[in-house]
Amino acid sequence: MKQITIKKIETTLLSIVIMLLVSAASCENDTIINNNIIYDNLPNITGYPIVSTNQINFYNNLSEISTPETGDSFFGQDAQYSSNELLYVDNGDGTITDMVTGLMWSQSPDLDDDGDIDYDDKLSYSEAVAFASSLNFAGHSDWRLPNIKEQYSLIIFSGKDPSGYEASSTSGLIPFIDTNYFDFNYGDMSAGERIIDAQFATTTLYVSTTMMDAETMFGVNFADGRIKGYPTEPMPGQSVDKQFYVYFVRGNSTYGVNNYTNNGNGTITDNATGLMWMQNDNGEGIIWENALSYAENFEFAGYSDWRLPDIKELQSIVDYTRSPETTSSAAIDPLFICTQITNEAGETDYPYYWSGTTHANWSTVSGGNATYISFGKAMGYMDEWLDVHGAGAQRSDPKTGDPSDFPTGHGPQGDAIRIFNYVRLVRNMN
């Protein structure tokens, strides 16, 4: 059961103190807080600390439930375990500092100083790259377009997917980013956009191609809580490039860089994140509830505290330089062993992997899906089965059911619905 421990209380109090000290020091040249040098509101943090998903609710296969106890069904999900809680500082100049990651962000996709996010603030991929290279904002000229792991550090799973929502007002919806600190807007439905058209650009290009051999960029969608691949140029029949919102970033140039050690006992330690992983996966697709119980009852290499990773931990081990098409491998470091599968197109491929994080929906059946990472092709049906979003995409699957009920997938890109996904376990080093 998730407990409120003395350590967590101390961490919360320390977080409040840090926020007050940083605010007080914002007009000074530098100060030292918790052994981190704070200069120009940028903490001296290196490495790859993974920020909490902020998921505090518990779910069964359909809806929210009370906190499960050890041995109960659905014990071991995301909210059961604590991690690096969100800790932002609003610098009062249009920037937000993340005290966990050591990254500073532009607060709004709108850098026109008009005070409002409007739908014209979107940029094409090439425009976003060019804008970042010349951006001088809030007294800093070292801004960059984030990579996918930097951008994903901002996602939180206290959001609710608006898929199926048809009302014209978005006032009751909850995005997958902390709007206490970051400005956000959904898609412009009055201009023919979908409500979920709030994708954010990154520098991470897919090493293969998607759909109709399109060059593809991985972007985070803070409206519906997913990573998908998006074309960087107009698709056939389109006259303009796809448009994206952008948050720019500076600081901690090592964020998202793994540092693995093969422990020689079937486990891999990532020294950058402080997590230990199973080198092998579980070898078969299983439903989400069984993935949780598999993890909670697993003992290996002298450890009994293995668990199902949350979705941000799982995404941290994606290697975006690899793909089935270009390296004949899963999108993960070769130190890890991935079971091969045959995908919906009859090709040799690699699995989707469950996380312990529920992908909640705005509807009354709010907890019916859980998040996964596609370490192989992210398949979809568009007149034929294709890699529509790229190895390394994050999507969601129903927690239970029959995959044969979805012969042509689900959603606008016909996302393949597998339901029986694979598992790679993790444990904390400390």
Secondary structure, DSSP 4 states (H G I P E B T S, - for coil): -----HHHHHHHHHHHHHHHHHHHTTTSSEEEETTEEEETTEE---S-PPBP-----EE-SSSEEPPPPTTSTTTTSGGGS--B---EEE-SSSEEEETTTTEEEES-S--SSSSS--GGG-B-HHHHHHHHHH--BTTB---B---HHHHHTT--TTS-B-TT---S--TT---SS-TTTS------GGGT--TT--EE--S-B-SS-BTTTB-EEEEEETTTTEEEEEESSPPTT--S---BB---EES-TTTT---EEE-SSSEEEETTTTEEEESB--SS-B-HHHHHHHHHT--BTTB---BPPPHHHHHTTB-TT--HHHHSS-SB-TTSB---EE-TTS-EE--EEEEEEE--BSSSSTTSEEEEEESS--EEESSSEEE-S-TT-EEEEESSS-GGG-TT-BTTTTB-----BB---EEE--
